[in-house]
């Protein structure tokens, strides 16, 4: 059951990252100056998601 929960969390994280990347691409198409601030925030969110995913990865301790 623990493995199933881990895989579900990975899938949820992957969906969140995909949604953020989709929004980022939509905002990039906007000429608004406020869009640059949103891009910065979305980049930070993506970085946090990738970092969180790496920390929870079974190979995170391997270098």
Secondary structure, DSSP 8 states (H G I E B T S, - for coil): -HHHHHHHHHHHHHHHHHHHHHHHHHHHT---SHHHHHHHHHHHHHHHHHHHHHHTSTTTT--
